[in-house]
Structure formats: C-alpha cells, structure tokens
Amino acid sequence: MITSIVLGRPEIGHALDALWRGAFGSRYAIFSATLVRAVPLTLTGLAVAVAFRAGVLNIGAEGQFLAGAAAAVATGALVAALKWGPLAQHWVALPGALIAGSILGAAWAGIAAWLRRRFGVLEVISTIMLNFVALDAVAYLVRGPLQEPLRIYPQTAALSPGMHLPMLIPGTRLHLGFAFALVAAGVAWYVLRATAGGFRLRASGANPFAAASAGGIDVARATTRAFLASGALAGLAGAVEVTGVTYALYENISPGYGYTAIAVALLANLRPLGVIAAGILFGALEAGAAAMQRDAGVPSVVASVIEAAVILGVLLAQQTRAWKRR
C-alpha cells in the first residue's frame, strides 16, 4: 500500500487497529490513557478558548501550565518542610497547591497582559517568549532549589501521598482532575453565555471598537480579565498534572499541551463544551499514537499529522460556510 511504502512500516490496517486499541480498546485504555491525557488538554484548551473569545491571542498556555506545575510542587515542598500530617496535606495543602497553580498561571499571563496594556506589546510575541522563560525557570528549579534530596536526577522530590489527587475510578489512573475539567468547562460556558461579564468578553472579541463606542464597554479591562482567567485555567492544568499524574516536577513535563491546546480550542470553535469533546479526541489520538508506535512500529508523530489534518479540515469547512453566506 502507498501508506506502507511512505511510512516504511506495517500495513495501515494494523497501524489503525493499534491506534484504536490504544485509545478505546480496553477499560485501561479509556480510563487510564485517553481520559487522563484529555485532562490537561481540556483545561489548557479552555484557557485558549476563553482568551481567543475575548480577542486575546494567548499563545502562552504552555508557559502558564509550567508555572502552575512549579507552584504546586513548591507548595508540596513547603508542606514537606513543615511536616504536616496526611489529613492536613489532603484537605489543606492539596487545595492550596491547586490554588497556587492557578494564581501563578494567572500571574504569568498577567505579565503579558500588562505589557499589552502598558506598552502595546503584541501578546503573540510576549506569551511565546514567556514560554521559553518558564521552560528555563523549570530547568533551574529542578537542578537547583527544588531538586530532589540526593541531587542525582534533574527533578523535584515526589509529592507526599496526601497531596495526590484521589482516583475517580478504582483500579485506573483517572483522577479527580477530570471532574475539575468538566466543571471548569461548564462554568466557562455559563459565564460566557449567561452573564454580563461574559457578554462584555464576547463583544470585546467580536468587535472591540463597536463594543467600546456603542456598548460602552471597557475593552481593555475585559480583555485583561480574560487574559488572567485564561492563565488561571492553564496554571490549574499544570497543578492538576503534578498532583494527579507525575507527582513531581521535571524538565519536559509537558509534551506540548499548551500548543496542542490551540488546536483543541479551534476544533471546538472556541466553545467551552466543545472543548471537552475535542480534548478527549486529542487525548485519544495521543494515547493511540503511543500504542501504534509500540505495537505497529509507526512513529507516534503520525498523530500530530492527523491532528493537523483535522484542524485544517475544520478551518476549511468554516471558511467554506462563511463564503456561502456572502
């Protein structure tokens, strides 16, 4: 087959079968692979969708994700130093870590928001640059102040069991973060659809000049709030990842969730409830790609090609509908 010749790999049917089995072929594949990978994609996808709906091109979800993860692990290190008991860790420190992650994620986005409002710096540029700053900051932390006690590995010490998110389904890796993602999507949908603040945000994104002149909306304030909310969601995603999956911070903890989130948000047409479905789809592709590489010998980067093709198809369909309306 042509595909086999191009890839230099086994039959395409075998590869697709491995992709399906890795994503949905078993209880473990669904609840311990696909849905677990969907959690950070959904939360960061929501972050991008909220920002884009306000006309803010936040390309920095990756950096905000890393900032949130670092804040959560730093909270865990402080708790370990204070020697809190399991109950205090679970009921006080764990929520504190999630809140700290959201706050630092919002603060990281706030840097770009301030640069935009004060100096007119394009957020596309500032958020991309901040991604690299966050990446280097994490590298410094895991090789310096937060490195594990033996100083052997470039990572932090593991979080105490009391600071692990509970599992939603016994015997799987699906943690409480999945519920957080669903609730966050529901809240974002309600705020955008049924509140005055959501209307101001949507109006500012649709036409900032009309929103300011005809609607009397403070566009700068609305977009800044959207920027901060976006950063908080991405920061929460990072905090959830370290408290629910990795239990430690290390370099390359994110395989690019913040960048894939842009595709997730676009596929969902920037609709919060659609982000859930898009996040699960991309989570399935990533989980299936790992199985496809393992079982069929097809490189996992093929999933990125599929993701790109899906996005291009969706954008083409949207543009075609727009042309037909004219």
TORTI-981482 format. One record per residue: residue in three letters; x, y, z of N, C-alpha, C, O, CB in turn. Coordinates in pm, whole numbers, plus 50000, padded with zeros to 5 digits. Glycine has a CB too. Example, Ala and Ser with C-alpha at 12.3 -4.5 7.8 and 13.67 -1.06 7.14 Angstrom:
BEGIN
ALA513194943150780512304955050780513204967050780514244966850846511314955350905SER512854977550708513674989450714512905000350787513415011450804514084994050572
//
This chain:
BEGIN
MET500844988050000500005000050000500885012650000502035012350044499055000050123ILE500315023649949501085036049940501505040650078502645044750099500275046949870THR500565040050172500885044650308502005036550368502885041950435499645043850397SER501975023650343503025015050397504375018450336505405018250404502695000250372ILE504355021650204505615024850138506175038050192507365039350217505415025749985VAL505275047950209505705061050257506255060050398507305065650429504565071150251LEU505535052950482505965052050622507075041850641507835042450737504785048450711GLY507155032350548508145021950565507825013250686508715008450755509525027850579ARG506515011350710506065004450830505034993850794504754991950676505475014350932PRO504454986850893503474976450864502224981850796502074993950778503084969350992GLU501314972650759500074976150691499324986850769499314987050892499194963650673ILE498684995850691497965006750755496825001650842496505007650945497425016350649GLY496214990450802495134984850883495634980651020494944982651120494494972850812HIS496804974951026497384970751154497704982951240497504982751361498664962351131ALA498184993551175498505005751249497245012151306497225016551421499245015751158LEU496185012751225494935018651273494315010151383493705015451477493945020251157ASP494464997151371493964988351477494694990951608494074991451715494114973551436ALA496014992751600496784995951720496385009451776496315011251898498284995751690LEU496125018951687495685032251731494365031351806494215037451912495525041751610TRP493425023751754492115022251819492245015151953491665019252054491145014551727ARG493015004151954493164996752079493855005052186493515003952304493954983852054GLY494815013152146495495021552244494625032452301494855037052413496705027752182ALA493615036752225492745047552270491465042652336491055047952439492405056452154PHE490815032452275489495028152325489365012952335488265007952360488405033552236GLY490445005752316490334991252306490114983752434489834971752431491524986152244SER490234990252547490054983452675489674993652782489735005752761491344975752716ARG489274988452896488944997353009490155005553050490035017353081488424989153130TYR491314999153050492545006253086492835017252985493195028353022493734996453095ALA492675014052856492975023952752492095036252766492565047552749492795017752613ILE490825034252798489895045552808490165053752933490345065852925488445040552810PHE490195047153048490235054453175491645057553226491825066553308489505046553280SER492635050253177493995052653225494915058953122496055062553152494595039853272ALA494425060253000495245066452895494515078152830494925089652845495625056052789THR493435075352760492745085752684492225096952773492525108652749491595079752607LEU491435093552874490825103952957491865110953045491715122853075489725097853045VAL492895103853086493955110253165494695120553080494985131553127494955099653219ARG494975117152955495645126752866494705138252828495165149152795496145119752741ALA493405135552832492445145952794492345157052898491935168152865491075139852773VAL492705154253024492535164253131493355176853104492765187753098492935158153266PRO494685175953089495435188353063495085194752930495145206952916496925185453067LEU494715186552831494345192252701493035200052711492885210352647494205181152597THR492105195052792490825201952809491005214952885490465225352845489825193052881LEU491755214552994491945226753073492735237352996492375249152998492665223353205THR493795233352930494545243252852493755247552728493875258952684495915237352810GLY492955238352673492085242152562491065252552603490785261952528491375229952506LEU490515251052724489605261152778490315274552794489765285052765489025256552912ALA491555273952842492335286152861492475293752728492275305852723493735282852918VAL492815286552623492975292852492491625297852440491545308952386493595283052391ALA490575289852457489255293752406488755306452472488235315352404488245282452428VAL488905307552604488445319452675489195331752626488595342252603488635317852827ALA490505330552611491305341852565490935345852422490755357652392492785338652574PHE490845335952334490535338852194489155345052179488955353652093490635326252110ARG488195340752261486855346652252486875361452286486005369052241485885339352345ALA487855365652365487995379852400488915387252305489205399052327488515381152542GLY489355380552200490265387052107491695387552154492505395152100489805400752080VAL492025379552254493385378952308494065366452255493625355352283493375379052465LEU495115367952179495815356552120496855351252218498065353552203496495360551986ASN496365344352318497235338752421497885325952369497255315352366496445335952551ILE499135327052328499895315452280500755309952395501595301152373500785319252158GLY500545315052514501415311752627500865301652725501335300952839501735323852699ALA499865293752684499325283752776500395273952822500325268652934498165276152711GLU501375271352737502465262252774503255267752892503505260552989503405259952653GLY503635280452886504375286452997503525287553122504035285453232504875300052957GLN502255290753107501365291753222501135277953285501005276753407500025298053181PHE501075267653202501005253953251502215250553337502075245153447500895243953134LEU503405253953288504635251153362504695259153492505155254153595505865254353275ALA504225271653487504205279853609503285273753714503635273353832503765294153576GLY502125268953671501205262653765501765249853824501585247153943499905259653696ALA502445241953742503055229653792504135232753894504225226153997503645221453676ALA504965242953865506025246753959505455251754091505985248754197506925257453896ALA504365259454084503745264654207503205253254293503335253554415502635274454173ALA502585243354230502035232154305503135224054373502985220054489501225223154212VAL504235221654301505335213954359506025221854469506445216154570506345210054250ALA506155235054452506745243354557505895242954683506425242854794506905257754508THR504575242754666503685241354781503915228054850503935227254973502205242654738GLY504085217454771504365204354828505675203954904505775197755009504385193854721ALA506695210754851507995211254919507875218755051508505214855150509055218054830LEU507095229455054506885236955178506165228455281506515228655399506095249755152VAL505175221055237504425212355328505335201455384505255198055503503215205955256ALA506195195855299507135185555346508085191255451508415184555548507935179755228ALA508525203755430509435210155526508735212755659509355211955765509975223255469LEU507435215755653506675218355776506215205555844505755205755958505475226955746LYS506355194255771506005181055825504545180255867504215175855977506895177655943TRP503675184555779502245183355804501825168755794502445160855722501425192055705GLY500775165155868500255151755865499425149155740499125158555667499425149055987PRO499065136555714498305132955592496985140355578496625144555468498035118155592LEU496255142055689494965148755680495125163455641494395168555556494205147755813ALA496085170155703496335184255670496825185555525496465195055456497375190255766GLN497625175955481498105176355343496935174955246496845182355148499135165255318HIS496045165655273494965162655180493915173655177493445177455069494315149555216TRP493525178855293492405188255299492835202855295492005211655269491625185855424VAL494105205555321494565219455322495625221755214495495230655131495125223155461ALA496675213555217497795215855126497435212754981497855220154891498985207455168LEU496685202154955496325198554819495475209454753495805213754643495585185254817PRO494385214054817493665225454757494555237754744494445245354648492435228954841GLY495435239754844496345251154837497265250354716497555260454653497165252154963ALA497735238254684498605236454568497875239554438498435245754348499155222154565LEU496615235254429495835237954309495555252854294495625258454185494515230154313ILE495255259254407495005273754404496285281254368496265290754290494465278554540ALA497405276854427498685283354397499025282054249499525291454188499805277254482GLY498755270254192499005268354050498165277853965498665283653868498715254054011SER496895279454001496025288553926496505303053939496505310553841494575287353974ILE496905306854060497345320654083498615323754005498725334253941497575323154233LEU499585314554010500835317253937500615316853786501245324353712501915307153978GLY499715308053741499385307953598498775321153555499115326553449498435296553566ALA497865326453638497255339453608498305350553613498295359553529496115342553707ALA499215349753711500265359953722501195359453601501635369853552501065358053851TRP501475347253553502345345953435501675352153313502315358953233502685331153408ALA500375349653298499635356153190499535371153213499495378953118498235350053177GLY499485375153342499365389253374500555397453327500425409353299499205390953522ILE501725391153318502895398353266502645402753122502875414353086504165389353273ALA502155393453040501855396752901500685406552892500685415352806501535384052821ALA499695405052981498565414252981499015428453013498555438052952497485409653082TRP499925429653109500435442853146501265448953033501145460853004501285441853274LEU502095440852969502905445752857502005450452742502305460452676503855434652807ARG500915443352721499985447252615499295460352649499175469252564498935436352592ARG498835461452773498065473352812498955485652830498555496752797497295470652940ARG500155483652883501015495052916501855499552797502025511552775501925491553031PHE502375489952720503285493552612502805489352474503475491952374504625487452638GLY501665483052467501145478752338501905467152277501885465352155501175490052243VAL502565459152360503315447452309502325436752266501425433152341504295441852419LEU502495431552146501605421052096501725408752185502825403852212501925417551949GLU500565403752230500595392252321501105379652253501595370552321499205389752376VAL500995378852120501535367152050503045366052076503555355152101501255368151897ILE503715377252070505165377452091505505375252238506335366752271505775390652042SER504865382952325505225382252468504915368552527505705363452607504475393052546THR503785362552491503455349552550504375338552500504735329552576501995345952519ILE504765339152373505725329252321507055330552393507655320452431505915330952169MET507525342852413508795344852483508705340052628509665334352681509195359652479LEU507565342452690507375338052829507355322852840507705317352944506085343852886ASN506955316052732507025301452733508445296752754508695287452831506455295652603PHE509385303052685510785299152697511345302852835512165295652892511625305752586VAL510905314152887511335318053021510855307753123511605303753211510805332253057ALA509605303553111509055293553203509805280353190510095273753291507545291353176LEU510125276453067510855263953045512225264353113512635254653176511025261152894ASP512915275453099514225276853163514115277953314514975273153387514955289153107ALA513035284353362512815285453506512605271653568513135268753676511605294453536VAL511835263153500511625249553549512955241953550513245234653646510575242053462ALA513745243453446515065236853441515935241253558516645233153618515775239853306TYR515875254153589516665259253703516155253353835516955249253919516595274653709LEU514845252853852514275247953978514605233254002514945229354114512765249953978VAL514495225053897514715210653916516195206953923516545195553954514045202853804ARG517075216553894518505214253908519105222754021520315222354047519225217353776GLY518235230454087518705239254192517865238454318517925228354388518715253354142PRO517075248754349516385249454478515425237954508515285233954624515625262154485LEU514765232454404513765222054429514235208154389513425198854385512505225454355GLN515525206454359515995193254317515855183154429515945186554547517455193954271GLU515615170754391515425160154490516655159054582517765162354540515145146454420PRO516455154354704517505155054808518845148754770519895153854811517015148454930LEU518835137954693520085131254658520875138654550522045135454527519805117254613ARG520265148254486520915156254383521465147754268522525150554213522045164354444ILE520725137354233521145128454125520355131253998520925132353889520975113854165TYR519045132354013518165134053897517685148453887517465154953989516965124453907PRO517525153653765517015167353747515495167853762514765170153665517425172853609GLN515055165753883513635166353913513455169554061514415169254138512925153053877THR512235172454099511955175154240511675162154314511515151654253510765184854254ALA511625163154444511195151654524509725148954495508975158054460511435154154675ALA509325136454511507925132854486507025139054591507405140354708507755117354485LEU505835142954550504865148354644504435137554743504395125754709503635153954569SER504115141654863503625132254963502295126354918501525133054848503465139155101PRO502005113854956500735107654914499505115754951498485115154882500625093854975GLY499585123355060498445131555099498135142655001497055148455004498695137455233MET499095145754912498895156254814498625150654674498765157754574500105165454810HIS498245137954668497855132054542496345133554523495575131554617498275117154535LEU495935136954403494505137654375493875123754385494485113954340494255143854235PRO492685122654442492015109654450491675104254312491465111854217490745110654534MET491635091054300491245084654175489715084154166489045080954264491855070354164LEU489195087254051487735087054033487215072754021486135069654071487345095053909ILE487975064253954487565050453933488665041353987489795041653937487285047553781PRO488355033254089489385024354146489995015154040489295009953952488775015954259GLY491285013254050491975004453957492375011053827492895004453737491114992853928THR492135024053816492545031453697493395043453739493605045853857491305036053614ARG493875050853640494675062853667493855075553650494395086653654495885063153574LEU492555074053630491705085753610491485092853743490855087253834490345081753547HIS491985104953755491975112153881490905122953883490195125153785493345118253908LEU490805129653997489775139754017489925151653922488975159253903489815144654160GLY491095153253863491285164153770490325163653652489995174053595492695164053720PHE489875151653615488905150553506487605157453543486995164053459488645135753471ALA487185155853668485985162753714486205177853716485305185453682485585157853854PHE487395182053756487715196353754487575201953612487045212953593489155198853808ALA488055194353514487985198953375486535200453329486185210153262488735189353283LEU485695190753366484295191453328483605203353395482835210553331483575178453365VAL483885205353524483275216553595483755229853537482965239153519483605215853746ALA485045230753508485595243153452484935246353318484635257953289487115241953434ALA484725236153235484065238253106482625242953126482155251853055484085225453023GLY481925236953222480555241153250480485255553300479615263153259479925231953350VAL481405259053389481425272753442481755282753330481115293253320482465274053557ALA482735279353247483105288353137481935290153041481675301252995484325282853062TRP481235279153011480055280052923479005289252983478455297752913479455266152897TYR478705287653111477675295953175478095310653178477295319453146477405290953319VAL479335313253215479805327153225479745333953088479285345353078481245327653280LEU480205327152985480205333252852478805335052796478545344452721481025324752756ARG477905326152832476565326252773475555334452851474675340652792476065312252761ALA475675334552986474565339653066474925350853162474105354653246473985328553144THR476125356353153476485367053246476885379553169477265379053052477635362653337ALA476775390953238477155403653176478645403853145479065408953041476795415453268GLY479455398253236480895397753212481225389553089482105393153012481605392053332GLY480495378453072480715370152953480335377352825481005376152723479935357352964PHE479235385052832478825392852714479885403252679480225405152562477465399652738ARG480405410052781481435420052756482675413652694483315419352605481815427352887LEU483005401752742484165394652688483935391052541484805393352457484455381952770ARG482765385552510482485381552372482395393752280482865393352166481185373652365ALA481775404352330481665416552249483025422652220483285427352110480765426752319SER483895422452320485245427852301486015419852198486795425352121486005427952434GLY485795406852197486485398552099485905399751959486635398951861486455384352142ALA484575401551951483925402251820484265415251748484605415151630482415400951835ASN484175426451820484475439451760484785449251872483865455251927483295444651671PRO486045450951907486395459552021485975474152001485635480952098487875458952045PHE485995478851878485645492951853484145495151875483745505051937486045497051709ALA483335486051824481895487151845481545485051992480665491752045481145476951758ALA482225475852057481955473252199482235485652282481505488552377482795461452249ALA483295492852247483665504652324482755516552293482335523652384485115508352297SER482465518652164481705530652126480205528952145479545537752201481995534151982ALA479665517752098478215515752107477785508952237476705511552289477725507551988GLY478635500452287478255493052407478765498852537478355494552645478725479252396GLY479645508652528480185514652649480995504952733481045506152855479065520152732ILE481645495452668482405485152738483855489352751484455494452656482315471652663ASP484425487352868485845489752889486585477552832486825467652902486185492053043VAL486945478552706487545467152636488855462852699489115450952713487765470452488ALA489675472452738490975469152798490795460952925491525451252949491765481852828ARG489825464853008489575457453131489035443553101489455433753163488605465053221ALA488115442653007487525429652973488565419952920488585408252958486405431352871THR489435424852832490455416052776491505412152880492025400952877491135422752657THR491815421352971492755418053077492195407153167492905397853205493105430553160ARG490915408253201490285397953283490275384553212490505374153274488855401953320ALA490005384653082490035372253006491435366253004491605354153014489535374652862PHE492435374752992493835370352993494155363353125494765352653126494785382352970LEU493755369653236494045363953367493295350853389493845341253443493685373953477ALA492025350453346491245338053359491865326953275491915315353318489785340253317SER492345330453157492995320653071494255315053138494475302953139493365326952936GLY495055323953195496265319453264495955310753385496675301153413497085331253307ALA494885314153456494495306253573494115292053533494465282553602493345313053647LEU493385290653423492995277253377494215269153334494315257253366492015278353260ALA495135275453262496345268253221497215264753342497795253853347497155276753121GLY497295273853440498045270953562497425259653640498135251253696498135283353648LEU496085259353645495385248253712495715235153642495885224853708493865250653713ALA495795235353510496145223153436497515217853479497685205853497496145225853283GLY498475226853497499795222653542499775217053682500415206953710500755234153536ALA499025223453771498915218653909498235205153914498635196453992498155228753995VAL497205203353833496505190453828497415179453775497365168153823495235191553741GLU498235182753678499135172653621500125167353724500365155353730499885178553501VAL500705176153805501705171453902501055164854023501665156154086502595183053947THR499845168754058499185162554173498375150254136497975142454223498285172654241GLY498125148454005497315136953964498035126653880497575115253870496155141753890VAL499165130453818499825121153725501295119153757501715107953787499685126153583THR502085129753752503545128253763504045128253906505035121653937504225139353687TYR503355135653996503705136754138505085143054160505625142554271503675123054204ALA505655148854057506945155654068507085164853948506385163453848508145145454076LEU508005174153960508285183453850509625179853789510585177253861508275198353899TYR509685179553658510935176853588510895183953453509855188753409511155161353571GLU512055184453389512105190853258511245182953159511145170753166513555191853208ASN510655190253067509805184152964508605176953024508155166852970510625174452880ILE508095182153135506915176053195505715177253102504805169053107506605182453330SER505725187453019504665189252921505165185252783506185190352738504155203952920PRO504465176252716504855172752578504345182852476504305180052356504345158852543GLY503945194452525503405204752435501925206852452501235210652358503685201152292TYR501405204452574499975206052599499495220152563498415221752505499665203152744GLY500295230152597499875243852572499755247252425498955255752387500825253252637TYR500555240652342500485243152198499355234752136498625239652050501835239852130THR499225222352178498115214152129496785220152170495775218252101498235199752183ALA496775227552282495535233752329494965243352226493755245052219495785241152459ILE495815249652146495335258752042494515250951941493455255451897496525266051972ALA495005239251903494265230751810492955225951873491925225451806495115218751767VAL493005222452001491795217952071490735228952070489575226452040492125213852217ALA491145241152103490205252352108489635255451971488445258151958490875264752165LEU490475255151867489995258051732489035247251683488035250251619491175259351636LEU489355234651713488465223851673487105225251740486085221851680489095210251708ALA487085230151863485835232151936485135245151898484095248451953486095232052086ASN485715252451802485155265351760485055275051877484145283251884483785263451697LEU486015273851971486115282452089484915281152182484635290352260486285296852047ARG484195270052175483035267752262483465258752378484005247952355481845261252182PRO483235263252503483725255552618483275241052622484085232252652483285262252743LEU481995238352593481535224452598482135216352483482375204352498479985223952592GLY482375222852371483025215952261484465212452292485015202952237482965224252136VAL485085220252381486475217552419486585203952488487605197152475487005228652513ILE485535199952561485565186752627485725175752523486585167152535484275184552711ALA484865176152420484915165952315486235166552240486835156152210483735167652217ALA486695178652208487965180052136489135175152220490055168852169488185194652094GLY489095178052351490165173552439490225158352447491305152552447489975179252578ILE489055152052453489015137352457489515131552325490225121552323487585132352487LEU489125137952213489595133152083491115133852073491755124252031488955141451970PHE491695145152112493145146452104493825137452207494915132352181493555161152124GLY493195135552323493735126252421493765112052365494715104652387492915126552550ALA492705108452292492645095252229493725093752123494345083252112491265092752167LEU493955104352044494985103751941496375101952003497195094251953494945116451856GLU496625109052113497945107852175498125094252242499195088252234498145118952278ALA497055089352307497145076052369497285065252263498075055952278495905073252456GLY496515066552155496595056652049497915057051974498405046751928495475058651952ALA498495069151962499775070351893500865062851965501725056751902500155085051878ALA500835063452098501855056152176501725041152152502725034152136501715059252327ALA500475036152149500255021852123500625018351979501135007451953498805018052151MET500365027451887500685025051746502185023751726502655015451649500115036251658GLN502935031951796504385031051785504905018251849505815011751798505045043251851ARG504295014651962504735002752035504364989851963505184980751954504145002652175ASP503134988951910502634976451855502804975051705502954963951653501184975051889ALA502794986451632502864985751487504144991651431504394990751311501694992651427GLY504944997851516506195003551469506035016451391506975020751324506894993751386VAL504855022751399504625035451329504965046851424504475046851537503145036551279PRO505785056451384506175067351473504965074751530503985077151460507075077251399SER505045078151657503915084751723503645098651668502555104151689504165085551871VAL504615104451597504405117851541503325117851433502845128351393505715123351483VAL502925105751387501835104951291500565111051350499745116651277501575090451249ALA500415110051482499245115851548499215130851528498145136751512499245112451697SER500385137151528500445151651506499985155051365499345165351342501875156951530VAL500325146451270499885148651132498365147651125497715155651058500535138351037ILE497795137751194496345136051196495685148151261494675153351211495955123151272GLU496255152651373495705164451440495715176551348494725183951341496495167551568ALA496825178551278496915189951187495905188851074495295198751034498325191051129ALA495715176651022494755174650914493325177550961492515183250888494845160250860VAL493025173551084491685176251141491455191151151490395196051113491535169651279ILE492435198351203492295212851220492135219751085491285228451069493505218551295LEU492955215950988492845221950856491485219250794490915227850729493955216750765GLY490965207050815489645203750764488555212150826487645216850758489355189250786VAL488655214050959487655222151029487705236650983486675242750957487855221351181LEU488915242150973489055256050929488565257850786487945268050754490515260650940LEU488835248150700488355248850562486835248550557486215255950481488935237350479ALA486235239750639484775238950642484155251950691483155256550637484325227350732GLN484755257950794484255270650846484365281750742483455289750727485015274650972GLN485495282150671485675292450569484715290450453484215300050396487115292450518THR484465277850419483515275050311482115279750348481415285650265483505260050280ARG481705277150472480385281850517480315297150516479285302850481480075276650658ALA481415303650553481435318350553481295323750411480625333750388482745323650618TRP481935317150315481825321650175480385319950124479885328350049482805313650086LYS479745309050164478385306550115477385316650169476355319350106477945292450154ARG477675322350288476755332150346476815345450273475875353350281477085334250494ARG477895348050200478055360950133477195361850006477205372049938479535363350098
//
